[in-house]
Amino acid sequence: MRAMFCLCVACAFTLGAATVSAQDAQHLHRDAVVVDGHNDILSRVLKGARMDVRGNTGHSDLPRFREGGLDVQVFSVYVHPSKAGEEGWRAGLAQIDSLRALASRAPERLAIVTDGRGVDEALRRSALAAIIGLEGALLIDGRTDRLRALHARGLRVFAPTWNRSSDWATSSADEAKGMAAPGLSTKGRALVRLLDTLGMLLDVSHLGARSIEDALRETRNPVIASHSSCAALRPHHRNLSDEQLRAIAARGGVVMINFFPPYIRANVDKNTKRALARACKELDALARRFKRSDARFLAAFDVAIDRAARRGIPTLRDVADHIDHAVRVMGAAHVGLGSDFDGIDHAPLGLHDVTWLPLLTRELLRRGHDEEAIRGILGGNFLRVFEHVTASTSGGKM
C-alpha cells in the first residue's frame, strides 16, 4: 500500500444516506491499489506518441498515470486485421518492444510484471506495474510457437478475438451478425488449455456468447473480461448478459467495466458527442483553475454532471451504474475497471482521461459501497485472479 495522500481542503457532500468527504475519497483512492484492465496507448506509441512525457492528446501517459493514482495497467497489444501475416506479427512485437524499451530507460517509473511478486515489487518501488495483454489472435496466425514467443516476451493476458473472428473463436461482433459458426473450434479449445498451462489469463471481452460458454467449460482457471459492460443496462454485443456475469463470477473471474460512452449509454449520436465535448472543455477549464479536491471545483463538478445527465450526455455516473449492476448480479468481489482509454475516441464526462479516476472512487463512496468493496473494484479483484493464474503454470506442453 502507498502512503497517505494529504489534502489541504476537505469538504463533505451528501447523496442519499451517504456523506463523503473529499479527503476520505482521495485517501481511499491513493491508498488502494488501482488497476485498469485495458489501455491501447501502445498503438499510439507506434504512430509517434510518447508515453514518457505528459501529453495534451489521448487519455494517458506516465505522468498522467501517476496523477490519476493508477498502480497497475494492462497494456493492450492490438494489430488491425488488415495487417496480416508477417506485417501484423512485426507490428505486435514492435508494441511490446516499445514498452520494454521504456521500462529499460525508466525502471523507476515503469516495470513489466508477469506475476504477483512482480506487481508487489513494482508497487514497493512506486513504479507503474505494466502487464502485457494481446487483443485478438490474428497476428499469431494460429501458431502456438508464436504464442509461446509472446509469453517469453512477457505476455500474460490473452484475448483470442477482436471484432473479427479467428480460426480459434467467434467474436461477439460476428456472432451478432450471424457471420460465423459460433463457439470455440477444436484449435480454440486446445488454445485455452495451453493458456492454463502457461499461466496466462484468458480475456473473454470480444468473444461471442457461445465462445464464452465454451471457454468457461474448457479452462480450469478464472477468466477476466478486461473491458466489457452490462447488457442489462445497455444492450450491445460487446456487453455481457446477467447470465454471463454470473457464469464468470461462479468461476471466480472478474468483469472490468468499460468506459466507452456507446457501451454504457444508448443513443450516443453526433449531437450527443458534440455536447459531451463542450461539457468536457468546460470542466477541463475549471480543473485548470482549481484543484479537483477543492470544494469549489467539486460543487461545480456535481452541478455539471447533474446537468449533463438530464441532457442524456454520458457521464461517470453511467460507469458507476454499470458497476452497481455488476455488483448486484455478481458480487463486489468480481467487478473491476477496464477503461479502454486510448482505444476510444471519447470518454464520459468526468472521466476525460486517467487523471480523473479519483472522482469515480468518490462516486462509488457516495453510492454507499464500503471501502473493502471499493478496494476490490479498484484493483484487488483483478490482482487476486492475476496472482492465481500466473502462479498455476506447468510449462505448457502441447
C-alpha positions in Angstrom: 0.0 0.0 0.0 1.1 3.6 -0.6 1.5 6.4 1.9 -1.5 8.6 2.8 -2.3 11.4 0.4 -2.8 14.6 2.3 -5.3 17.3 1.2 -5.4 20.9 2.1 -9.2 21.1 1.6 -11.8 18.7 3.0 -15.4 19.1 2.2 -18.5 16.9 2.5 -21.2 16.0 0.0 -24.4 14.1 0.6 -26.0 11.7 -1.8 -29.0 9.9 -0.2 -27.8 8.5 3.1 -24.1 8.6 2.3 -21.9 11.5 3.3 -18.5 11.5 1.8 -15.6 13.9 2.4 -13.3 14.8 -0.4 -10.4 13.9 1.9 -11.8 10.4 2.6 -12.3 9.7 -1.1 -8.9 10.9 -2.1 -7.2 9.0 0.7 -9.0 5.8 -0.3 -8.1 6.1 -3.9 -4.5 6.9 -3.2 -4.2 4.1 -0.6 -5.9 1.4 -2.7 -4.1 -0.5 -5.5 -5.8 0.8 -8.6 -5.8 -1.4 -11.8 -7.0 -0.7 -15.3 -7.7 -3.8 -17.3 -7.3 -2.3 -20.8 -5.4 0.6 -22.4 -4.4 1.0 -26.0 -1.7 3.6 -25.8 0.9 1.2 -27.4 -0.9 1.6 -30.7 -0.5 5.4 -30.4 3.2 5.0 -29.4 3.8 3.2 -32.8 2.3 6.2 -34.5 4.7 8.6 -32.8 3.1 9.4 -29.4 5.3 9.5 -26.3 4.4 7.7 -23.1 7.2 9.2 -21.0 6.1 12.8 -21.1 2.8 14.4 -20.3 0.7 15.0 -23.5 -2.3 17.0 -24.3 -3.9 14.4 -26.6 -5.1 10.9 -25.8 -6.1 9.7 -22.4 -2.8 8.6 -20.8 0.9 8.7 -20.4 3.3 8.0 -17.4 2.8 11.4 -15.8 -1.0 11.1 -16.1 -1.0 7.5 -14.8 0.7 8.8 -11.7 -1.6 11.8 -11.3 -4.6 9.5 -11.6 -3.3 7.2 -8.9 -3.0 4.2 -11.2 -0.8 1.5 -10.0 -1.2 -1.4 -12.4 -2.0 -1.1 -16.1 -2.8 -3.9 -18.6 -1.3 -2.6 -21.9 -3.1 -3.9 -24.9 -1.1 -5.1 -27.9 -3.6 -4.6 -30.8 -3.0 -5.0 -34.6 -5.7 -4.3 -37.0 -6.8 -7.3 -39.0 -5.8 -5.5 -42.2 -2.2 -6.1 -41.2 -2.0 -9.8 -42.0 0.9 -12.2 -41.8 4.4 -11.0 -41.1 3.4 -7.4 -41.1 1.0 -7.9 -38.3 3.4 -10.0 -36.3 6.1 -7.4 -36.6 3.7 -4.7 -35.5 2.7 -6.6 -32.4 6.4 -7.3 -31.5 7.1 -3.6 -32.0 4.4 -2.6 -29.5 5.8 -5.0 -26.9 9.4 -3.9 -27.6 8.4 -0.2 -27.2 7.1 -0.9 -23.7 10.1 -3.0 -22.8 12.4 -0.2 -24.0 10.6 2.4 -21.9 10.9 0.1 -18.8 14.6 -0.2 -19.5 15.1 3.5 -19.8 12.9 4.4 -16.8 12.8 1.5 -14.4 11.9 3.8 -11.5 8.7 4.8 -13.3 7.6 1.6 -15.1 8.2 -2.1 -14.6 6.9 -5.0 -16.8 5.5 -7.6 -14.5 4.5 -11.3 -15.1 3.2 -12.5 -11.7 2.1 -11.3 -8.3 5.6 -11.0 -7.0 6.4 -8.6 -9.8 3.4 -6.5 -9.0 4.4 -6.3 -5.3 8.0 -5.3 -6.2 6.8 -2.6 -8.6 4.4 -1.2 -6.0 7.2 -1.2 -3.4 9.3 1.0 -5.7 6.3 3.2 -6.6 6.7 2.2 -10.3 3.7 1.6 -12.6 3.3 -2.2 -12.9 2.8 -2.9 -16.6 1.1 -6.2 -17.7 1.1 -7.0 -21.4 -2.1 -8.2 -23.0 -2.9 -9.3 -26.5 -6.2 -8.2 -28.1 -7.0 -10.6 -30.9 -5.1 -13.7 -32.1 -4.9 -12.9 -35.8 -1.3 -11.7 -35.6 -0.1 -15.1 -34.3 -1.7 -16.7 -37.4 -2.9 -19.7 -35.4 0.7 -20.7 -34.4 1.3 -21.8 -30.8 5.0 -21.2 -31.2 4.2 -17.5 -31.7 2.0 -17.6 -28.6 4.9 -19.1 -26.6 7.3 -16.4 -28.0 5.0 -13.7 -26.8 4.7 -15.4 -23.4 8.5 -15.3 -23.3 8.4 -11.5 -24.0 6.1 -11.0 -21.0 2.5 -11.6 -22.4 0.2 -12.6 -19.6 -3.4 -11.6 -20.8 -4.8 -13.1 -24.0 -8.0 -12.2 -25.8 -8.5 -14.7 -28.7 -10.5 -12.3 -30.8 -11.1 -8.6 -31.5 -14.2 -7.8 -33.6 -13.2 -10.2 -36.3 -13.3 -13.9 -35.5 -10.1 -16.0 -35.6 -9.9 -19.6 -36.5 -9.9 -20.3 -32.8 -13.0 -18.4 -31.6 -16.1 -16.5 -32.8 -16.1 -12.8 -32.0 -19.2 -11.1 -30.4 -19.4 -8.8 -33.5 -19.5 -11.7 -36.0 -21.8 -13.8 -33.8 -24.2 -10.9 -33.5 -24.3 -10.7 -37.3 -24.6 -14.4 -37.8 -21.5 -14.4 -39.9 -19.5 -17.2 -38.3 -20.1 -20.7 -36.8 -20.4 -19.9 -33.1 -18.1 -21.0 -30.4 -14.5 -22.3 -29.9 -13.1 -24.5 -32.6 -11.1 -27.6 -31.7 -8.0 -25.5 -32.0 -9.6 -22.9 -29.7 -10.2 -25.5 -27.0 -6.5 -26.5 -27.3 -5.5 -22.9 -27.0 -7.5 -22.5 -23.8 -5.7 -25.5 -22.3 -2.4 -24.1 -23.4 -3.1 -20.7 -21.7 -3.8 -22.6 -18.5 -0.5 -24.4 -18.6 1.4 -21.2 -19.4 -0.2 -19.4 -16.6 -1.8 -16.8 -18.9 -5.2 -15.1 -18.2 -7.9 -15.7 -20.7 -9.7 -12.5 -21.6 -13.3 -13.0 -22.9 -14.0 -9.5 -23.9 -14.9 -9.5 -27.6 -15.7 -13.2 -27.5 -19.2 -14.3 -28.7 -21.6 -15.8 -26.2 -21.0 -19.4 -27.4 -17.3 -18.9 -27.3 -17.5 -17.6 -23.7 -19.6 -20.7 -22.7 -17.0 -23.0 -24.4 -14.1 -21.2 -22.8 -15.6 -21.4 -19.3 -16.1 -25.2 -19.8 -12.6 -25.7 -21.0 -10.5 -23.7 -18.7 -9.6 -24.7 -15.2 -8.8 -21.1 -14.2 -11.0 -18.0 -13.6 -11.3 -15.7 -16.6 -11.5 -11.9 -17.0 -13.4 -9.6 -19.3 -10.9 -6.8 -19.5 -13.2 -4.1 -20.9 -16.9 -5.1 -21.0 -20.0 -3.5 -19.5 -23.6 -4.8 -18.7 -26.0 -5.7 -21.4 -29.0 -5.3 -19.0 -28.3 -1.5 -18.9 -27.0 -1.1 -22.5 -27.8 -3.9 -24.9 -24.8 -4.3 -27.2 -22.8 -7.3 -28.4 -19.8 -6.1 -26.6 -21.6 -6.1 -23.2 -22.3 -9.1 -21.1 -25.7 -10.5 -20.1 -26.6 -11.2 -16.4 -26.3 -14.9 -17.2 -22.7 -14.4 -18.4 -21.8 -12.2 -15.5 -23.0 -14.9 -13.1 -21.1 -17.6 -15.0 -17.9 -15.7 -14.9 -18.3 -15.0 -11.2 -19.1 -18.6 -10.5 -15.6 -19.5 -11.8 -14.0 -16.8 -9.7 -13.5 -14.4 -12.5 -13.7 -10.6 -12.9 -15.6 -8.3 -15.3 -13.9 -4.9 -15.8 -16.3 -2.2 -16.7 -15.7 -0.4 -20.0 -15.9 3.5 -20.1 -16.8 3.9 -23.8 -19.9 6.0 -24.0 -21.8 3.9 -26.6 -21.3 0.8 -24.4 -22.6 2.4 -21.3 -25.5 4.5 -22.6 -27.9 4.3 -25.6 -28.4 7.0 -28.2 -24.9 8.5 -28.2 -25.3 10.2 -31.6 -23.3 13.0 -33.2 -25.2 15.7 -31.3 -24.6 14.0 -28.0 -20.9 13.7 -28.8 -20.7 17.4 -29.6 -22.5 18.3 -26.4 -20.2 15.9 -24.5 -17.1 17.6 -26.0 -18.3 21.0 -25.0 -19.1 19.9 -21.4 -15.7 18.3 -21.1 -14.0 21.5 -22.2 -15.9 23.5 -19.6 -14.9 21.1 -16.8 -11.3 21.0 -18.1 -11.2 24.8 -17.9 -12.5 24.7 -14.3 -9.9 22.0 -13.4 -7.2 24.3 -14.6 -8.4 26.9 -12.1 -8.9 24.7 -9.0 -7.6 21.5 -7.7 -10.0 18.7 -8.1 -10.1 18.3 -4.3 -11.2 21.9 -3.9 -14.7 22.4 -2.6 -15.4 25.0 -5.4 -14.4 22.5 -8.1 -16.4 19.6 -6.6 -19.6 21.7 -6.2 -19.3 22.9 -9.8 -18.5 19.3 -10.9 -21.6 17.9 -9.3 -23.8 20.6 -11.0 -22.2 19.9 -14.4 -22.7 16.1 -14.0 -26.4 16.6 -13.0 -27.0 18.9 -16.0 -25.3 16.5 -18.4 -27.2 13.5 -17.1 -30.5 15.3 -17.6 -29.5 16.1 -21.2 -28.6 12.4 -21.9 -24.9 13.1 -22.0 -22.7 10.1 -20.9 -21.0 10.8 -17.5 -19.0 8.9 -14.9 -22.4 8.1 -13.2 -23.2 5.9 -16.2 -20.0 4.0 -15.5 -20.9 3.8 -11.8 -24.4 2.5 -12.8 -22.8 -0.4 -14.7 -20.5 -1.1 -11.7 -23.6 -1.1 -9.4 -25.4 -3.5 -11.6 -22.4 -5.9 -11.9 -22.0 -5.8 -8.1 -25.7 -6.7 -7.6 -25.5 -9.6 -10.1 -22.0 -10.9 -9.4 -21.0 -9.6 -6.0 -18.4 -6.9 -5.4 -15.5 -9.4 -5.5 -15.9 -10.0 -9.2 -16.0 -6.4 -10.6 -13.2 -4.2 -11.8 -12.3 -1.3 -14.1 -11.4 -1.6 -17.8 -11.4 1.9 -19.2 -10.4 1.2 -22.9 -8.6 4.6 -22.7 -6.6 5.4 -25.9 -8.7 2.9 -27.7 -11.8 5.0 -27.7 -12.3 8.4 -29.4 -14.2 10.0 -26.5 -14.8 9.3 -22.8 -17.7 10.1 -20.4 -17.9 13.5 -18.7 -15.9 13.4 -15.5 -13.6 10.6 -16.8 -11.9 12.6 -19.5 -8.6 10.7 -19.1 -6.8 8.7 -16.5 -6.3 11.7 -14.2 -10.0 11.8 -13.4 -10.2 8.3 -11.9 -10.3 9.6 -8.2 -13.6 11.1 -9.0 -15.0 7.7 -9.8 -13.9 6.4 -6.4 -15.7 9.4 -4.8 -18.8 8.4 -6.7 -18.7 4.8 -5.5 -18.3 6.0 -1.9 -21.3 8.4 -2.4 -23.4 5.5 -3.6 -22.7 3.6 -0.3 -20.2 1.0 -1.4 -18.0 0.1 1.6 -14.2 0.6 1.5 -13.4 -3.0 1.2 -15.6 -3.5 -1.8 -14.2 -0.4 -3.5 -10.7 -1.5 -2.9 -11.6 -4.7 -4.7 -13.3 -3.0 -7.6 -10.4 -0.5 -8.0 -7.9 -3.3 -8.3 -7.8 -6.0 -5.7 -10.2 -8.3 -7.5 -8.2 -8.4 -10.7 -4.9 -8.9 -8.7 -6.5 -11.9 -7.0 -7.1 -13.5 -10.4 -3.8 -12.4 -11.9 -1.8 -13.8 -9.0 -3.7 -17.1 -9.0 -3.5 -17.7 -12.8 0.1 -16.7 -13.2 1.1 -19.0 -10.4 -0.6 -22.0 -12.0 1.9 -22.8 -14.7 3.3 -26.2 -15.7 5.3 -25.1 -18.8 2.7 -25.7 -21.4 3.4 -28.9 -23.2 1.3 -29.2 -26.4 
